[in-house]
Amino acid sequence: MDSFSFYNPTRILFGAGAIRHLGQEMNNAGVKKCLLVAGGGSIKTNGIYELQTLT
């Protein structure tokens, strides 16, 4: 196996209403774009897919 370095800082927002804090968390981390991966249509059902900005 080749040598490698892996760095994975992770913050998990969990619970009712946690999605409301996602935009601020992204701003704090300097994130400009993200990839949303979901299945089964839940992302469209809960309204996140339609959001233009999360701030």
N, CA, C and O atoms as a Maestro MAE file, in Angstrom:
{
 s_m_m2io_version
 :::
 2.0.0
}

f_m_ct {
 s_m_title
 :::
 protein
 m_atom[220] {
  # First column is atom index #
  i_m_mmod_type
  r_m_x_coord
  r_m_y_coord
  r_m_z_coord
  i_m_residue_number
  s_m_chain_name
  s_m_pdb_residue_name
  s_m_pdb_atom_name
  i_m_atomic_number
  :::
  1 25 0.842 -1.175 0.000 1 A "MET " " N  " 7
  2 3 0.000 0.000 0.000 1 A "MET " " CA " 6
  3 2 0.886 1.237 0.000 1 A "MET " " C  " 6
  4 15 1.896 1.283 0.702 1 A "MET " " O  " 8
  5 25 0.508 2.236 -0.787 2 A "ASP " " N  " 7
  6 3 1.233 3.495 -0.829 2 A "ASP " " CA " 6
  7 2 0.959 4.310 0.425 2 A "ASP " " C  " 6
  8 15 -0.118 4.214 1.013 2 A "ASP " " O  " 8
  9 25 1.928 5.102 0.826 3 A "SER " " N  " 7
  10 3 1.742 6.009 1.957 3 A "SER " " CA " 6
  11 2 0.839 7.161 1.542 3 A "SER " " C  " 6
  12 15 0.836 7.569 0.380 3 A "SER " " O  " 8
  13 25 0.086 7.675 2.478 4 A "PHE " " N  " 7
  14 3 -0.768 8.816 2.184 4 A "PHE " " CA " 6
  15 2 -1.108 9.555 3.466 4 A "PHE " " C  " 6
  16 15 -0.916 9.046 4.570 4 A "PHE " " O  " 8
  17 25 -1.606 10.743 3.298 5 A "SER " " N  " 7
  18 3 -2.080 11.565 4.406 5 A "SER " " CA " 6
  19 2 -3.552 11.854 4.179 5 A "SER " " C  " 6
  20 15 -3.953 12.187 3.064 5 A "SER " " O  " 8
  21 25 -4.353 11.732 5.210 6 A "PHE " " N  " 7
  22 3 -5.782 11.966 5.108 6 A "PHE " " CA " 6
  23 2 -6.204 12.909 6.216 6 A "PHE " " C  " 6
  24 15 -5.965 12.641 7.394 6 A "PHE " " O  " 8
  25 25 -6.835 14.021 5.840 7 A "TYR " " N  " 7
  26 3 -7.311 15.014 6.795 7 A "TYR " " CA " 6
  27 2 -8.800 15.193 6.565 7 A "TYR " " C  " 6
  28 15 -9.210 15.510 5.449 7 A "TYR " " O  " 8
  29 25 -9.612 15.001 7.575 8 A "ASN " " N  " 7
  30 3 -11.057 15.036 7.399 8 A "ASN " " CA " 6
  31 2 -11.740 15.724 8.588 8 A "ASN " " C  " 6
  32 15 -12.341 15.058 9.431 8 A "ASN " " O  " 8
  33 25 -11.646 17.052 8.652 9 A "PRO " " N  " 7
  34 3 -12.387 17.735 9.717 9 A "PRO " " CA " 6
  35 2 -13.880 17.643 9.425 9 A "PRO " " C  " 6
  36 15 -14.312 17.886 8.298 9 A "PRO " " O  " 8
  37 25 -14.640 17.302 10.407 10 A "THR " " N  " 7
  38 3 -16.071 17.078 10.198 10 A "THR " " CA " 6
  39 2 -16.891 17.753 11.276 10 A "THR " " C  " 6
  40 15 -16.594 17.641 12.465 10 A "THR " " O  " 8
  41 25 -17.917 18.447 10.850 11 A "ARG " " N  " 7
  42 3 -18.902 19.003 11.788 11 A "ARG " " CA " 6
  43 2 -20.238 18.419 11.351 11 A "ARG " " C  " 6
  44 15 -20.611 18.503 10.181 11 A "ARG " " O  " 8
  45 25 -20.946 17.833 12.290 12 A "ILE " " N  " 7
  46 3 -22.244 17.230 11.986 12 A "ILE " " CA " 6
  47 2 -23.330 18.058 12.647 12 A "ILE " " C  " 6
  48 15 -23.326 18.248 13.863 12 A "ILE " " O  " 8
  49 25 -24.257 18.548 11.839 13 A "LEU " " N  " 7
  50 3 -25.428 19.256 12.348 13 A "LEU " " CA " 6
  51 2 -26.589 18.274 12.266 13 A "LEU " " C  " 6
  52 15 -26.925 17.788 11.186 13 A "LEU " " O  " 8
  53 25 -27.189 17.990 13.391 14 A "PHE " " N  " 7
  54 3 -28.218 16.963 13.426 14 A "PHE " " CA " 6
  55 2 -29.407 17.438 14.241 14 A "PHE " " C  " 6
  56 15 -29.251 18.138 15.241 14 A "PHE " " O  " 8
  57 25 -30.581 17.055 13.809 15 A "GLY " " N  " 7
  58 3 -31.787 17.326 14.587 15 A "GLY " " CA " 6
  59 2 -32.730 18.278 13.882 15 A "GLY " " C  " 6
  60 15 -32.416 18.850 12.838 15 A "GLY " " O  " 8
  61 25 -33.885 18.427 14.483 16 A "ALA " " N  " 7
  62 3 -34.929 19.295 13.924 16 A "ALA " " CA " 6
  63 2 -34.394 20.716 13.783 16 A "ALA " " C  " 6
  64 15 -33.865 21.282 14.740 16 A "ALA " " O  " 8
  65 25 -34.531 21.291 12.593 17 A "GLY " " N  " 7
  66 3 -34.119 22.663 12.349 17 A "GLY " " CA " 6
  67 2 -32.634 22.852 12.078 17 A "GLY " " C  " 6
  68 15 -32.193 23.979 11.852 17 A "GLY " " O  " 8
  69 25 -31.853 21.777 12.096 18 A "ALA " " N  " 7
  70 3 -30.406 21.899 11.900 18 A "ALA " " CA " 6
  71 2 -30.061 22.477 10.533 18 A "ALA " " C  " 6
  72 15 -29.048 23.164 10.394 18 A "ALA " " O  " 8
  73 25 -30.872 22.215 9.537 19 A "ILE " " N  " 7
  74 3 -30.586 22.688 8.178 19 A "ILE " " CA " 6
  75 2 -30.538 24.220 8.114 19 A "ILE " " C  " 6
  76 15 -29.880 24.782 7.239 19 A "ILE " " O  " 8
  77 25 -31.230 24.893 9.037 20 A "ARG " " N  " 7
  78 3 -31.223 26.364 9.066 20 A "ARG " " CA " 6
  79 2 -29.843 26.933 9.346 20 A "ARG " " C  " 6
  80 15 -29.561 28.079 8.997 20 A "ARG " " O  " 8
  81 25 -28.985 26.146 9.969 21 A "HIS " " N  " 7
  82 3 -27.648 26.606 10.335 21 A "HIS " " CA " 6
  83 2 -26.603 26.276 9.278 21 A "HIS " " C  " 6
  84 15 -25.453 26.700 9.394 21 A "HIS " " O  " 8
  85 25 -26.982 25.537 8.263 22 A "LEU " " N  " 7
  86 3 -26.026 25.080 7.270 22 A "LEU " " CA " 6
  87 2 -25.365 26.234 6.515 22 A "LEU " " C  " 6
  88 15 -24.152 26.209 6.308 22 A "LEU " " O  " 8
  89 25 -26.120 27.227 6.106 23 A "GLY " " N  " 7
  90 3 -25.561 28.362 5.377 23 A "GLY " " CA " 6
  91 2 -24.501 29.092 6.165 23 A "GLY " " C  " 6
  92 15 -23.447 29.425 5.623 23 A "GLY " " O  " 8
  93 25 -24.755 29.346 7.422 24 A "GLN " " N  " 7
  94 3 -23.779 30.036 8.271 24 A "GLN " " CA " 6
  95 2 -22.536 29.187 8.468 24 A "GLN " " C  " 6
  96 15 -21.419 29.704 8.453 24 A "GLN " " O  " 8
  97 25 -22.721 27.888 8.653 25 A "GLU " " N  " 7
  98 3 -21.577 26.990 8.796 25 A "GLU " " CA " 6
  99 2 -20.718 27.004 7.535 25 A "GLU " " C  " 6
  100 15 -19.489 27.010 7.614 25 A "GLU " " O  " 8
  101 25 -21.364 27.008 6.378 26 A "MET " " N  " 7
  102 3 -20.627 27.055 5.115 26 A "MET " " CA " 6
  103 2 -19.879 28.371 4.973 26 A "MET " " C  " 6
  104 15 -18.719 28.378 4.558 26 A "MET " " O  " 8
  105 25 -20.523 29.484 5.310 27 A "ASN " " N  " 7
  106 3 -19.860 30.793 5.268 27 A "ASN " " CA " 6
  107 2 -18.654 30.830 6.200 27 A "ASN " " C  " 6
  108 15 -17.590 31.319 5.821 27 A "ASN " " O  " 8
  109 25 -18.811 30.320 7.404 28 A "ASN " " N  " 7
  110 3 -17.721 30.302 8.381 28 A "ASN " " CA " 6
  111 2 -16.526 29.499 7.875 28 A "ASN " " C  " 6
  112 15 -15.378 29.825 8.181 28 A "ASN " " O  " 8
  113 25 -16.796 28.455 7.106 29 A "ALA " " N  " 7
  114 3 -15.736 27.595 6.587 29 A "ALA " " CA " 6
  115 2 -15.190 28.083 5.251 29 A "ALA " " C  " 6
  116 15 -14.255 27.491 4.712 29 A "ALA " " O  " 8
  117 25 -15.766 29.159 4.710 30 A "GLY " " N  " 7
  118 3 -15.305 29.694 3.432 30 A "GLY " " CA " 6
  119 2 -15.767 28.884 2.230 30 A "GLY " " C  " 6
  120 15 -15.190 28.990 1.148 30 A "GLY " " O  " 8
  121 25 -16.796 28.081 2.413 31 A "VAL " " N  " 7
  122 3 -17.302 27.242 1.328 31 A "VAL " " CA " 6
  123 2 -18.165 28.088 0.395 31 A "VAL " " C  " 6
  124 15 -19.071 28.791 0.842 31 A "VAL " " O  " 8
  125 25 -17.876 28.015 -0.894 32 A "LYS " " N  " 7
  126 3 -18.632 28.762 -1.905 32 A "LYS " " CA " 6
  127 2 -19.591 27.870 -2.672 32 A "LYS " " C  " 6
  128 15 -20.640 28.330 -3.123 32 A "LYS " " O  " 8
  129 25 -19.246 26.612 -2.824 33 A "LYS " " N  " 7
  130 3 -20.081 25.655 -3.547 33 A "LYS " " CA " 6
  131 2 -20.054 24.324 -2.813 33 A "LYS " " C  " 6
  132 15 -19.103 24.019 -2.094 33 A "LYS " " O  " 8
  133 25 -21.100 23.540 -3.001 34 A "CYS " " N  " 7
  134 3 -21.110 22.214 -2.402 34 A "CYS " " CA " 6
  135 2 -21.861 21.252 -3.311 34 A "CYS " " C  " 6
  136 15 -22.617 21.673 -4.187 34 A "CYS " " O  " 8
  137 25 -21.653 19.993 -3.103 35 A "LEU " " N  " 7
  138 3 -22.339 18.949 -3.835 35 A "LEU " " CA " 6
  139 2 -23.330 18.298 -2.882 35 A "LEU " " C  " 6
  140 15 -22.945 17.802 -1.824 35 A "LEU " " O  " 8
  141 25 -24.603 18.298 -3.253 36 A "LEU " " N  " 7
  142 3 -25.618 17.631 -2.454 36 A "LEU " " CA " 6
  143 2 -25.913 16.287 -3.083 36 A "LEU " " C  " 6
  144 15 -26.251 16.205 -4.264 36 A "LEU " " O  " 8
  145 25 -25.788 15.239 -2.300 37 A "VAL " " N  " 7
  146 3 -26.070 13.890 -2.779 37 A "VAL " " CA " 6
  147 2 -27.203 13.345 -1.943 37 A "VAL " " C  " 6
  148 15 -27.102 13.267 -0.718 37 A "VAL " " O  " 8
  149 25 -28.269 12.971 -2.597 38 A "ALA " " N  " 7
  150 3 -29.435 12.450 -1.885 38 A "ALA " " CA " 6
  151 2 -30.122 11.418 -2.770 38 A "ALA " " C  " 6
  152 15 -29.861 11.347 -3.971 38 A "ALA " " O  " 8
  153 25 -30.975 10.644 -2.189 39 A "GLY " " N  " 7
  154 3 -31.703 9.642 -2.951 39 A "GLY " " CA " 6
  155 2 -33.142 9.564 -2.485 39 A "GLY " " C  " 6
  156 15 -33.472 10.018 -1.389 39 A "GLY " " O  " 8
  157 25 -33.979 9.002 -3.297 40 A "GLY " " N  " 7
  158 3 -35.365 8.776 -2.899 40 A "GLY " " CA " 6
  159 2 -36.250 10.001 -2.947 40 A "GLY " " C  " 6
  160 15 -37.419 9.917 -2.571 40 A "GLY " " O  " 8
  161 25 -35.737 11.142 -3.398 41 A "GLY " " N  " 7
  162 3 -36.558 12.337 -3.524 41 A "GLY " " CA " 6
  163 2 -36.708 13.169 -2.263 41 A "GLY " " C  " 6
  164 15 -37.393 14.192 -2.287 41 A "GLY " " O  " 8
  165 25 -36.092 12.765 -1.166 42 A "SER " " N  " 7
  166 3 -36.270 13.505 0.097 42 A "SER " " CA " 6
  167 2 -35.760 14.936 0.010 42 A "SER " " C  " 6
  168 15 -36.330 15.828 0.638 42 A "SER " " O  " 8
  169 25 -34.707 15.172 -0.750 43 A "ILE " " N  " 7
  170 3 -34.142 16.520 -0.864 43 A "ILE " " CA " 6
  171 2 -35.137 17.484 -1.512 43 A "ILE " " C  " 6
  172 15 -35.142 18.675 -1.201 43 A "ILE " " O  " 8
  173 25 -35.971 16.974 -2.405 44 A "LYS " " N  " 7
  174 3 -36.998 17.813 -3.029 44 A "LYS " " CA " 6
  175 2 -38.224 17.920 -2.121 44 A "LYS " " C  " 6
  176 15 -38.869 18.968 -2.076 44 A "LYS " " O  " 8
  177 25 -38.541 16.872 -1.414 45 A "THR " " N  " 7
  178 3 -39.688 16.880 -0.505 45 A "THR " " CA " 6
  179 2 -39.490 17.871 0.637 45 A "THR " " C  " 6
  180 15 -40.428 18.572 1.019 45 A "THR " " O  " 8
  181 25 -38.272 17.935 1.187 46 A "ASN " " N  " 7
  182 3 -38.053 18.819 2.338 46 A "ASN " " CA " 6
  183 2 -37.695 20.254 1.943 46 A "ASN " " C  " 6
  184 15 -37.501 21.102 2.815 46 A "ASN " " O  " 8
  185 25 -37.604 20.536 0.631 47 A "GLY " " N  " 7
  186 3 -37.427 21.907 0.172 47 A "GLY " " CA " 6
  187 2 -36.005 22.390 0.020 47 A "GLY " " C  " 6
  188 15 -35.799 23.508 -0.452 47 A "GLY " " O  " 8
  189 25 -35.019 21.611 0.394 48 A "ILE " " N  " 7
  190 3 -33.633 22.054 0.325 48 A "ILE " " CA " 6
  191 2 -33.182 22.252 -1.120 48 A "ILE " " C  " 6
  192 15 -32.433 23.185 -1.408 48 A "ILE " " O  " 8
  193 25 -33.622 21.397 -2.020 49 A "TYR " " N  " 7
  194 3 -33.224 21.472 -3.412 49 A "TYR " " CA " 6
  195 2 -33.599 22.814 -4.041 49 A "TYR " " C  " 6
  196 15 -32.863 23.315 -4.891 49 A "TYR " " O  " 8
  197 25 -34.715 23.398 -3.646 50 A "GLU " " N  " 7
  198 3 -35.200 24.634 -4.244 50 A "GLU " " CA " 6
  199 2 -34.518 25.882 -3.695 50 A "GLU " " C  " 6
  200 15 -34.650 26.952 -4.290 50 A "GLU " " O  " 8
  201 25 -33.811 25.787 -2.607 51 A "LEU " " N  " 7
  202 3 -33.164 26.954 -2.011 51 A "LEU " " CA " 6
  203 2 -32.084 27.498 -2.930 51 A "LEU " " C  " 6
  204 15 -31.264 26.737 -3.446 51 A "LEU " " O  " 8
  205 25 -32.077 28.804 -3.139 52 A "GLN " " N  " 7
  206 3 -31.047 29.451 -3.943 52 A "GLN " " CA " 6
  207 2 -29.802 29.708 -3.106 52 A "GLN " " C  " 6
  208 15 -28.681 29.631 -3.609 52 A "GLN " " O  " 8
  209 25 -29.995 30.008 -1.857 53 A "THR " " N  " 7
  210 3 -28.880 30.254 -0.953 53 A "THR " " CA " 6
  211 2 -29.277 29.766 0.424 53 A "THR " " C  " 6
  212 15 -30.454 29.802 0.783 53 A "THR " " O  " 8
  213 25 -28.319 29.315 1.187 54 A "LEU " " N  " 7
  214 3 -28.588 28.788 2.520 54 A "LEU " " CA " 6
  215 2 -28.143 29.766 3.598 54 A "LEU " " C  " 6
  216 15 -28.003 29.374 4.756 54 A "LEU " " O  " 8
  217 25 -27.919 31.024 3.248 55 A "THR " " N  " 7
  218 3 -27.459 31.986 4.253 55 A "THR " " CA " 6
  219 2 -28.647 32.733 4.816 55 A "THR " " C  " 6
  220 15 -28.483 33.593 5.680 55 A "THR " " O  " 8
  :::
 }
 m_bond[219] {
  # First column is bond index #
  i_m_from
  i_m_to
  i_m_order
  :::
  1 1 2 1
  2 2 3 1
  3 3 4 2
  4 3 5 1
  5 5 6 1
  6 6 7 1
  7 7 8 2
  8 7 9 1
  9 9 10 1
  10 10 11 1
  11 11 12 2
  12 11 13 1
  13 13 14 1
  14 14 15 1
  15 15 16 2
  16 15 17 1
  17 17 18 1
  18 18 19 1
  19 19 20 2
  20 19 21 1
  21 21 22 1
  22 22 23 1
  23 23 24 2
  24 23 25 1
  25 25 26 1
  26 26 27 1
  27 27 28 2
  28 27 29 1
  29 29 30 1
  30 30 31 1
  31 31 32 2
  32 31 33 1
  33 33 34 1
  34 34 35 1
  35 35 36 2
  36 35 37 1
  37 37 38 1
  38 38 39 1
  39 39 40 2
  40 39 41 1
  41 41 42 1
  42 42 43 1
  43 43 44 2
  44 43 45 1
  45 45 46 1
  46 46 47 1
  47 47 48 2
  48 47 49 1
  49 49 50 1
  50 50 51 1
  51 51 52 2
  52 51 53 1
  53 53 54 1
  54 54 55 1
  55 55 56 2
  56 55 57 1
  57 57 58 1
  58 58 59 1
  59 59 60 2
  60 59 61 1
  61 61 62 1
  62 62 63 1
  63 63 64 2
  64 63 65 1
  65 65 66 1
  66 66 67 1
  67 67 68 2
  68 67 69 1
  69 69 70 1
  70 70 71 1
  71 71 72 2
  72 71 73 1
  73 73 74 1
  74 74 75 1
  75 75 76 2
  76 75 77 1
  77 77 78 1
  78 78 79 1
  79 79 80 2
  80 79 81 1
  81 81 82 1
  82 82 83 1
  83 83 84 2
  84 83 85 1
  85 85 86 1
  86 86 87 1
  87 87 88 2
  88 87 89 1
  89 89 90 1
  90 90 91 1
  91 91 92 2
  92 91 93 1
  93 93 94 1
  94 94 95 1
  95 95 96 2
  96 95 97 1
  97 97 98 1
  98 98 99 1
  99 99 100 2
  100 99 101 1
  101 101 102 1
  102 102 103 1
  103 103 104 2
  104 103 105 1
  105 105 106 1
  106 106 107 1
  107 107 108 2
  108 107 109 1
  109 109 110 1
  110 110 111 1
  111 111 112 2
  112 111 113 1
  113 113 114 1
  114 114 115 1
  115 115 116 2
  116 115 117 1
  117 117 118 1
  118 118 119 1
  119 119 120 2
  120 119 121 1
  121 121 122 1
  122 122 123 1
  123 123 124 2
  124 123 125 1
  125 125 126 1
  126 126 127 1
  127 127 128 2
  128 127 129 1
  129 129 130 1
  130 130 131 1
  131 131 132 2
  132 131 133 1
  133 133 134 1
  134 134 135 1
  135 135 136 2
  136 135 137 1
  137 137 138 1
  138 138 139 1
  139 139 140 2
  140 139 141 1
  141 141 142 1
  142 142 143 1
  143 143 144 2
  144 143 145 1
  145 145 146 1
  146 146 147 1
  147 147 148 2
  148 147 149 1
  149 149 150 1
  150 150 151 1
  151 151 152 2
  152 151 153 1
  153 153 154 1
  154 154 155 1
  155 155 156 2
  156 155 157 1
  157 157 158 1
  158 158 159 1
  159 159 160 2
  160 159 161 1
  161 161 162 1
  162 162 163 1
  163 163 164 2
  164 163 165 1
  165 165 166 1
  166 166 167 1
  167 167 168 2
  168 167 169 1
  169 169 170 1
  170 170 171 1
  171 171 172 2
  172 171 173 1
  173 173 174 1
  174 174 175 1
  175 175 176 2
  176 175 177 1
  177 177 178 1
  178 178 179 1
  179 179 180 2
  180 179 181 1
  181 181 182 1
  182 182 183 1
  183 183 184 2
  184 183 185 1
  185 185 186 1
  186 186 187 1
  187 187 188 2
  188 187 189 1
  189 189 190 1
  190 190 191 1
  191 191 192 2
  192 191 193 1
  193 193 194 1
  194 194 195 1
  195 195 196 2
  196 195 197 1
  197 197 198 1
  198 198 199 1
  199 199 200 2
  200 199 201 1
  201 201 202 1
  202 202 203 1
  203 203 204 2
  204 203 205 1
  205 205 206 1
  206 206 207 1
  207 207 208 2
  208 207 209 1
  209 209 210 1
  210 210 211 1
  211 211 212 2
  212 211 213 1
  213 213 214 1
  214 214 215 1
  215 215 216 2
  216 215 217 1
  217 217 218 1
  218 218 219 1
  219 219 220 2
  :::
 }
}
